[in-house]
Amino acid sequence: MNRGLGPPGAGRRATLTAGAVVLAALAAGPAAAARPMNTPTDTASSMTPYTASRTASRTVSSATAHAPARGPLSAASLTTPHAGWRLKDSGSTARFRGLAAVSRTTAWVAGTAGTVLRTHDGGKHWSNISPPGAGALEFRDIEALDARRAVVLAIGEGTASRVFRTDDAGATWTESFRNPDPRAFYDCLTFFDRRHGIALSDPVDGKYRILSTADGGRSWRVLPSDGMPPAQQGEAAFAASGQCLVSSGSRDAWIATGGAATSRVLHTADRGRTWSVTDTPLPAGDPARGVFALAVRDRGHALAVGGDYRPDQPSPHAAAVSDDAGATWTPAAEPPKAYRSGAAWIPHSRRLALAVGPSGSDLTLDAGRTWHTFDSGSYDTVDCAPDLGCWAAGERGRIARLEP
């Protein structure tokens, strides 16, 4: 199995009204849902509405870079036919599967060839702040503790799995963890607050391995595996979007799995010491199938998306919903029509969420029961800040921000 890698080559009121109305335009009816909500800035780009991360506290593009919009977003500005993703010139050809949105002006991305970029002006300029000597590493997840502090995860077997932390917006980095076990392969990380976080490794000795920090990622320790249920044969997590491990609140986290007979979700209510597990209805029975991403609105409500990452394979039943903290899952009545690698709730909303993947993006207006494709642009990961600073990133250096 291509452990933890996902597809080949891989791995929060600005105004609530603004976010709701721009998406409600798509709900006005079949014609509105089908109408393009964006206008590309060049023939290589496709612009899409936006995304969100958990609300508890995630060829160089030739598109024209845009300066940050002045003032808060307005409902009127986001309901025009041109509202959507605007590609930013990242100056990179890396594939970005790690993304952390801090605000409309500040965001971090992490990707292939040890690349970490950061913007502080809404994407007009990107600073290459990659850790020195990290060119051989594959960064797949990045968590921003604030505008200047972040923790980034490199995936891979043995010493390829590493964690770095910066306290000065990437001017300097400290390697805080290097995996000494050749059997371990770390996929994702998440933080409950600015001090407490966990990282996930594929199974070692038949159980998922959890790495824990209580000092903001400055040091890490492996937690005992006594409270972890056994993994299935061939089961692993997919490092496709930094969303195979997500958290909500101060103690709850969830793991998405695939590659085995059944796709499953594991849940902890004590920061990773003990876990429960449940089956999901998402595609399974093959190393390329499973749950690729989770999005948790609060402790009770969650979304799961995934499918089969191979582009020549269909992905029926590629989404599910849970109203009980992941204890049970119900298949979406109308799921996305293709594999999706990322999902996110719109901040402050109880019904609006997005799913994205290499072949397009989908919107739900009913908390995950039905999904409507609204864009065909390629994005691997999505994140949205509290001020509705919404960002997406993916292959060939693609980074975009939602703009009117």
C-alpha positions, 0 to 999 in steps of 0.5 A, spaced: 500 500 500 502 507 498 502 508 506 499 515 508 500 518 501 493 518 498 494 520 490 500 518 487 505 523 488 502 525 495 500 525 501 474 561 522 464 573 524 467 577 518 460 576 517 456 570 517 451 573 512 457 573 507 458 566 507 451 564 507 449 568 502 454 567 497 453 559 498 445 560 498 446 563 491 447 556 489 441 553 492 436 558 489 435 552 484 438 547 479 440 553 474 443 557 480 447 551 482 450 549 475 451 557 474 459 558 474 460 562 480 467 565 478 471 567 472 478 565 471 484 570 471 487 565 465 486 559 461 490 555 466 485 557 473 479 555 475 476 559 481 471 556 486 468 558 493 471 556 499 472 552 505 473 552 512 477 548 518 474 546 525 471 552 528 474 550 535 480 554 536 488 548 517 508 549 473 508 556 477 501 559 476 500 565 471 494 568 474 495 575 476 496 576 484 491 580 487 492 585 493 488 584 499 481 586 499 479 592 504 475 592 510 470 586 511 467 582 506 460 584 504 454 579 502 453 584 496 460 583 494 460 575 495 454 574 491 456 577 484 457 572 479 465 573 479 466 571 486 470 565 487 477 563 488 482 567 485 489 564 484 495 567 487 502 567 484 506 562 489 512 562 485 513 555 486 511 548 483 510 544 489 504 540 491 501 543 497 497 538 501 498 542 508 495 549 509 493 553 515 489 559 514 490 565 520 486 570 516 484 573 510 491 576 510 496 571 513 496 563 511 501 558 511 502 552 506 507 546 506 508 541 500 513 537 496 521 538 496 520 541 503 517 547 501 513 552 506 511 558 504 507 564 508 503 570 506 502 576 510 499 580 505 493 576 502 497 572 497 500 578 493 507 576 496 509 569 498 515 568 502 519 561 501 520 560 509 522 552 508 526 549 513 534 549 511 536 542 508 529 539 508 529 539 500 528 531 500 522 531 505 515 531 504 511 536 508 503 534 508 500 538 514 502 544 517 498 547 523 498 555 525 498 556 532 498 564 530 500 568 525 508 567 527 508 560 530 507 554 526 508 546 526 509 542 520 509 535 519 514 531 514 511 524 512 515 518 510 517 511 513 523 512 519 527 518 519 523 521 513 517 523 518 519 529 522 516 535 525 519 542 525 516 548 529 517 556 528 516 562 533 518 567 528 514 566 522 519 561 519 525 565 519 528 560 523 526 552 525 527 547 530 526 540 528 523 537 534 521 530 532 525 525 528 522 518 528 526 513 530 522 507 528 523 504 521 516 501 522 512 508 523 510 512 518 506 519 520 501 522 516 497 528 520 497 532 526 492 536 530 492 541 535 487 542 541 490 549 543 496 552 543 500 547 547 496 540 546 497 536 540 497 529 537 500 526 531 498 520 527 502 514 525 500 508 521 499 502 525 505 499 528 505 492 531 497 492 529 495 499 532 495 506 530 501 510 534 500 517 537 505 522 538 503 527 543 506 534 545 504 539 551 508 544 549 506 547 543 510 542 539 517 543 542 517 536 544 513 530 543 512 523 546 509 516 544 503 515 547 501 508 550 497 503 545 493 500 550 487 504 549 488 503 541 483 498 538 487 493 533 488 496 526 485 492 520 489 488 515 492 493 510 489 499 514 492 506 514 491 513 514 492 517 507 496 524 508 492 527 502 490 533 505 492 534 512 485 532 514 486 524 516 487 527 523 482 532 526 480 535 533 474 539 536 474 542 542 480 541 548 480 533 548 476 530 542 480 528 536 478 523 530 482 519 525 480 517 518 482 510 515 482 506 509 486 501 505 482 495 508 476 491 508 472 497 511 473 504 512 473 506 519 473 512 523 476 512 530 475 517 536 478 519 542 475 524 548 482 524 552 487 527 547 489 520 544 490 516 550 483 511 549 480 510 542 473 508 540 472 505 533 466 505 528 465 503 521 463 508 515 459 507 509 465 510 504 468 505 499 473 500 502 476 493 500 482 496 496 489 500 498 486 506 494 479 507 497 477 509 504 476 516 508 481 521 506 478 527 510 474 529 516 471 535 518 468 536 525 463 542 526 463 541 534 463 535 538 457 532 535 457 533 528 462 531 523 463 529 515 467 524 512 469 524 505 474 520 500 473 514 495 478 511 490 483 516 489 485 513 482 482 518 477 480 512 472 476 509 478 469 511 480 468 513 487 460 512 489 458 513 496 464 518 497 461 522 503 458 520 510 455 524 516 455 523 523 451 527 528 453 523 534 461 524 535 462 519 529 459 513 533 455 512 527 455 514 520 450 515 515 451 515 507 450 522 504 443 521 500 447 525 494 454 524 495 460 528 491 460 524 484 468 523 485 474 522 490 474 528 494 481 529 499 479 535 503 472 537 507 471 543 511 465 546 515 464 554 513 465 557 520 459 559 524 454 555 520 451 549 522 449 547 514 454 549 510 460 545 508 465 544 502 469 538 499 474 538 494 479 534 490 483 534 484 477 533 479 473 539 483 469 542 489 462 540 492 458 544 496 452 542 501 447 546 504 444 541 508 450 539 513 452 533 508 446 530 506 446 532 499 452 535 495 452 539 489 459 540 484 460 547 483 467 547 480 472 543 476 478 546 479 484 542 482 485 543 489 487 538 495 486 541 501 482 547 504 482 552 510 478 558 512 480 563 518 475 566 523 474 572 519 472 568 512 479 568 510 478 562 506 484 559 502 485 553 498 492 549 495 494 544 491 498 541 485 503 545 481 504 551 486 496 552 486 494 557 492 487 561 491 483 565 496 476 567 496 475 574 493 469 578 490 
